[in-house]
Amino acid sequence: MFFRKDPNVKAFLEHVKEQCKKYKVKLELRKVRYLILDKNMKCGGYFDGENKKLVVATRNEDTWLPLLVHEFAHLTQWVEDCKPWSKGSSGLYYVERWLAGKKVKNIKKYLGQSRDLELDNEKRSVKLIKKWNLPIDIEDYIKKANAYVQFYNYMYYSRKWAKPGNSPYRNEIIYEAMPSNFRMNYKKMAKKYRKIYEEQNI
């Protein structure tokens, strides 16, 4: 459980608000369980650098804080205009078109760029958790992060986004199969992981 009265959480929230104000990003902490991006995709939060918005669904007490950390880490990528952000942002555009049924050449390349964007972001997220001493289990977070990053490899086979109630980082069977560090092969999905994702109907 993540308690809003925790002083470290309060301090982090103030930092997020300050940074959003500094870079003219609209921060929306919505009291809903999930956000609807379009008819094909639902999610718990997002950062939109083009429209300068950081939005997180806060009705899920056990996930809103990790999601906020994750989406704020995307803001730091955007501010720095780091390589994973510049490549991954264009990659995500094509991935979303492909998931919507459009024909996209070299989809593996764009899925890879999107995956690398998320991997860089998850490493930033862990640094933020440590820096602000947030009440988030780091080993557990990294397992769930790995499940999410590998999901971009799995989408090549499934060609669909995960359902809100059965996302890789919410599915205990999937994330418990992941390592609690960032030392795994991200370039290619191991058969054992693909089998688990298929069995769990991700």
N, C-alpha and C positions, 0 to 999 in steps of 0.2 A: 504494500500500500504506500502511496506517496502523499504525504500530508502537506497541505498548502501552508500550514503554520510553521513548517520547518524553516529556521532562519537562513539556511543555505539555499533553500528553494526560493525564498523571498528575495535574497540577494541576487540570485541568478535571474529571476524574473525582472528585477529592476535593470540588470545589465542588458537583457534582451530588449526591454523597452527603450533604454537609452540608445542602443545601437540602431534600432529601427528608426528612432527619431532622427538620429545623426544622418542616416542614409536615406531618409524620407521613404521608409518602407512602412506600409500600413500593417499593423499587427492585429489579428483577429483571433481571439480565444473563444471559440463558439461552444455553447452548451448543447452540443449534439453528440451522437455516438460515432457518426462518420460523415464524411463530406462526399458530395457527388460531383465528380469532375465532368462526366458526360454519361450517356446511357450505358457505356461499357465499363466504366471505371469508378469505383468507390474507394476512398482512402481515409486515413486518420489525420492527414495533414499534408501541407505542401508549401514550398517557397517558390514564388514566381518573380524572377528577376526582371522580366520585361515589364510587367505591370506593377512591380514593387509591392508585393503582398506576401505576408507570412501568416498562414492560417492553420490552426490546429483544433481538432475536435476534443473537447475536454470532459465529456460525460463518462469516459472510461477511466476510472480512478487509477488503475494499475498501469495504464499505457500513455496517458497524456504527457507526463513529464519526459519520458524517453523520446516521445515523438517531437516534443518541443525542442529538445536538445538536438535531435537529428535535423529538423528543419532549420534551426538556427545555424547549425554547422554548414548547411547549404548557403546561407546568407554570407558566411565567412568566405566560402569558395567564390561566390559572386563578387564580393568586395575585392578580393585578391585577383580575380579573373585568372585563376590558376588553370593549367592545361587540362586537367580532368573536367573542369567546369566548362571551358570553352568548347571542347570536343564533345563532352557528354550532353550538353544542352541541345546541340544539333542532332545528336544521336537519338535523344528522347523524342524529338519531333517526329522522326521517321518511325520509331518504334510505336508511337501512338497511332500514326496513320496505318501502320501494318496491322495493329491489333483491331483497328476499326474496319479491316477487310480490304484495304487498299493494297495494290501491288507495289512492293518496294524491293529494288535490287540491293544486293549486298546487305541483307538484313542482319546477318551474323556480325558484320562489322559494326553496325549501329547498336546492336544489343551489347556488344563488347564495350563500346564507348560508354554506354549507359551504365553497365556493370562497373567499369573502372571509376566512373563518377561516384557511384554509391560506395565503393570500397574506400576511396579517399575520404569520403564524407564520414563513414563509420569510424575511421581512425581518428578523425577530428572530433567526433562525438565522444569517444572514449577519453580523449585529452580534456575535453570540457567537463566531463563527469568527475575526473580526477582533480582538475583545477578548482572547481567549485564545491568539491566534496559533497556531491549530491547523493541522496539516499537511493542509489541504483546499484544493484549487484553487477559488478563489471564483467565477471566471467559469464554470467547469465546473459548480459547485454551482448557480449561478443558472439555467443552462440546464436542468438537471435539475429544479429547483424549478418553473420555468415549465411544463415538460412535465407535472408533477404537478398544478399549479394548473389548467391548461387541461383536464386529464382530467375535472374536475368538470363542465365544459361539455360534454365529449364524452359523458359518461354519460347525458345526456338522450337521446342517439340510440342508444347501445348497451344501456342498462339492464343493465349487468353490471360487476362489479369486475374489475380486471385480474388475469391469472395472475401468480404470484410471479416466474416466469422471464421474463415479458414485460410488466413494468410500464413505464409511460411513462418513468420516470427510469432504467430499465435498458436501454431500447431506444435504441441509438446513433443510428439514423436519425431518430427523433423528437426526442430532446433536442438533437441537433446542428442541427436546423432552428429551434431557439428562440433568441431574443436572450440575450446575456450580461448583461442589465440588467433591471430591473423596469419598463421603459417599453414596455408593450404593452397591447392592448385585452383586458381580462379579462372584461368584461361580456358579450361575445359572441364565440363562436369563429369565427375567420376560415375561409373555405371551404378555403383551402390547407392549414390545419392539420387540419381534419376529414378531408380526403382522405388525408393521411399516416397518421392514426390508423386509418382504415378499411383502408388498404393493409397496415398492420402488424398488423391483427387484434387491436387492443388491447381 
